[in-house]
């Protein structure tokens, strides 16, 4: 179903969109507005500008009247969902997963180390806390990048949309700080180029069209709202899709991939953009979830076929192919 912000989302006694969340929404829509080319819909651009102005007014004056009943953000941006990515049967993926376990076996973040680390997190931290969500997400990213071939190196960029007020200030990071906005960008490039990435005054890589032509890929990861750890990832999907569209246009790419995660649950997203930036379509995978190790088990054992090695293998594969058009792969098939 299309995403609709409801008028009561902005009532004075509601906290659905206010403060940092409202600022985040304004920032995302601002990116979309600035990235739309003259080939896009003039009516759509004007509608987006109108929405941004309404949101800014609400931010400055919480009592300002507000009506969002006519706004559908994805529709206004000419972005449509084209289908679902269904995970292939375990009989089709088991051999590839087994092979992935051997990758990076000589590195710190081997498959065995990842499993032991995750087991420790499950035992030591509240499984619904922001710290747990971020730590599990980090573990998958570290394992996925450990599987990259020698011809690929990476830079992991933890992002803070507002940016620090001072170049020496450490950005505040954490899941749910700005729900639905990109928290990590994994940049993949050749060893010779990885040290030549252009950075801004905050030492953040500048991902523009020029850089997009030189790197192998940029994969975007959004961490789900920690205030609702059990909620469906789909509740935050639309903002992530809008953000990915803006990033792809900035990089000058027609194809881009990313993921939305709560740590133990992952939804993978593939997006295709029209070469003229007029419209875009995307696919979203079913939620892939794994559960805690069986209590008392002598080995690190997981209660689902969709165990951590599968998620890490998908993530590693997609990080490397983030600028490629998705036409089906060893993990998913498309369903419209």
N, C-alpha and C positions, 0 to 999 in steps of 0.2 A: 504494500500500500504506500502511496506517496506520503512524504513527511509533511506534517502540518503543525506549525506552532499555534497553540491555542491562545485566545485573548487572556484567559485566566492564568496563563503561564507568567504573566507580568503583573498580576495583582499585587498590591502592596504587602499582603500577608503571605505571599508565596515566595519561595526561594529557588524556583526552577531555573530562572535566568536572572541573575543579578551579580553585581560585583565582578569578580574575575571571569565568571562564566559569560556574562554579557559582553565584557571586553573581548573575550576570546571570539565570540560570535561576530562581533564587529570587525575584528582583525581578519577573520577568514573571508567574510563577505567583501572586505576591502581588497583582499588579494584577488578575488574573482573579478571584481569590477575593473581593477587595473590591468588584468591580464586579458580581458576580452578585446578582440581586434575589431576593426571596422567591418569585418565580414559577418559579425554576429548580429543578433537581433537588437535593433535600436530600442524596441519596446521592452525587451528583456533587460537591457542595460539600465534604462530609466527606472524600471521596477526595482532593480537591485539598489540603485542609488536612493530611491525613495525609502526602501527598507533600512538601509544604513542610516539615513537621517533620522528615521523613527527610533532606531535603536540608540543612537547617540543622544537623542532627546530624553529617552527613558533613563539612560545612564546618568545624565546631568540632573534629571528631575524625576525621581521614582514615582511621583504622583501624576506624571504626565499621562493623559489619556492614550490608550494604545489599542489598536485593532489589527490583528494579523490574520484574520479569517480569509483574506484573499491571497495570501502568500504561500507558495509552494517552492521552496528554495531550489530543489533539483530541477523541477520543471522550468523555472525561470532561467536557469543556467543551461537549459537544453541538455541535461544529463539524464539518461534513462537506464534503468536496470535491464540488462539483456538476458539474464538467466542466473542459474545456480551452478556452482562447481560441486559436483558430487564426488566424494572420495571413492576410489576404486576398492574393490574387495581386498581383504588382507591376503588372499591367495595370489593376487596380482601384484601386491606391493612388498610382500615379505622378503623376497630375494633382494630387492633394491635396498630395503631398510637394513638387511643383514650386511650388505656390502658397505653401506654408509658407516656402520659401527667401526669399521677398520680405518676409516679416514681420520687423519689427525691423531692416530693412536700414540704417536711419539711426542705429542704436545700436552701441555697441562690440561686443557679442556678436551680430554679424550671422552669417548662415550661412557666408559666406566666412571670417570671422575664426575661427569655430569649427573649420572644416576645417584651416586653417593652424595653429591652436594644437594640434590633435590630432596633426597630422603632426610638429610640433616635439616633442611629448611622446614619440611613438614613436621618434624619432631620438635623443632625449637621455636617456631614463630606462629602466632595466631594466623591461621590460614585465610582469614578474611581481612587482615590488616594491610594498609598501604605498603608497609615494608616488605611483607611477604610477596605481594603482587609484583613489586618492582624487582625484588631479588630473583624470583622465578623467571621473570622476563629477561633479566640480565643473563641468567644462566643459559637460556636458549640461544640468545644472541652470541654469547661467547663460544658456545659449542658449534653453532652454525658457521661462524667465521673461521673456526679451527679446521673445518673441513674444506676450506678453499684450496684450490691447486696452487702450486708455486708461482704460476703466471698471474695470479690475482692477489692483490693486497687490499686492505680495507682501512677506512677511518670511520669510527663510530662517533656520531655527533649527538650528544644529548641536548635537547633543545628547550629553550625557555622563550616563549613567544614575545613576552614583554621586553626581554633583554635587561641586563643589569643596568642600574643608573650610573655605574662607574666601571671602567674597563677592568679594574682589579676586584670587583665584587663577584662573588660566586653565585650563579643563578640558583634559584630555588627550584628543585626538581621533585617530582613525586606524582604518582598516578592520581588522577582525579583533580589535580590542581587546576587544569584547564581541560575539562572533558571533551573528548572527540577531536582534539588537536594533536598533531604529530608530536610525539615525545622523543623519537629517535629517528635519525637518518643514517643508514648504513651505506657508505660510499665505497664502491669497488672500482679499482683502477689498476693499471699495470704498475709494477714496482718502480719503474722509471718515472712515472707521472705522479705517484701518490705523494711524493715530497714536494711537488710543485703546485699543489692546490692553492688557489688564491683564497685569502682569508680577510675578514673585515676587522674592525678595531677591537672586536670581542673574541678574535681568534676563531670565529665560526667560518667554515668554508663558504665561499660565494658560489652558489649553484645557479648560474645563469646559462644562457644558450651557448656561450663560448665554452664554458666548462662542460656542458652536457655533451659536446662533440668530442671531448677528450677522455671522459671516464667511461668505464664499462657499464656501470649501473648505479642507481640510487634507489634504495628500498626504504619505504616509509612505514614506521611502526607507531601506532597510537595505543596507549595504555588506557584501559577502560576506567570509568569513574570508580574510585575506591569507596565512595559513599554508597554505592549500590553494587557490591561485588557479585551478587547472585543474579542480577538483572540480565536480561538478554543483551548480547553484544549488539544486536540489531537496533537497540534503542539509541545508540550513539553513532550508528553507521553513516547517516547522511552527512554529518559534519565532516567526518573523515573523508568521504568521497569528494566533497567540495574542496577540501584542502589538497587532496591528491591531484585534482584537476588543475588547481592553481599552480602547484609545484611542477606538474608536467609541462604546462604552458611556459613557465619561467625557464625551464630547461630546454624548451624547443623540441619536446619528445611527443610522439604520437602514441606511445605505449608506456605504461608505468604500472608498477605493482606495489602492494603494501599489505599490511595486516593490522587487525584490531584484536587486542588480547586482554584477558584478565589474569594472565600468567598461566593458569591451568586450562584455559579455553582460548582457542585461536580461530579466527575467521580470516581467510586470505582473500585479497581483493585484486582483481586484474581489470585494468581500464584501457580502453582504446579511445583516442581523440581524433576527431576529424582533422585532416591536414590543415584546413582553413580555420580551425578553432571555432567552428560554428556550433558543433554539438559533440557529445561524448556518450559512450555506453560502457557499462561495467558489469562484472560478474562477481558474485560473492560465494565463497565456499560455505558449506555447512559448518557449524561449530565443531571443532575437533577438541575433545576434552580427555584429559587423563586424571586419574584419581590417586590418592595417597597409597604408598606401599602397604601391603598386607601386614598388619601388626603381628609381630612375633616371627615373621618369616626370616629364616637364616640368611637369605640372600635378598638383594634389592629386587623386589618383585612388584609388578604393578597390576591393578585390578581390571585393566582394560586392554584390548588389542591395540588401542590407539595410545600406545605408551610413548614416553618422551623421545625415544630415538626416531619415531615417525615424524613428530612435529619438527625436531631439529633438522632432519633430512629435507623435509619440504622447505623449511626456512632457508637452508643453505642453497638449495637448488634455485629457489625464487630470487634470492639476493643476487645471484649471478646472472639471472635472465630478466632482470627487472625492466629492461628497455625492449624486450622482445614481445611480439604479439603472441597472445595465448591462443593456441589451437588445440589444446589438450596435451597432456604430458603423462609421465609415469605415475602421477598421483591422482589427478582429477579428470573427469570428463564433464562436458557442459550439458546442461539441461535447461531448455527454454520454457 
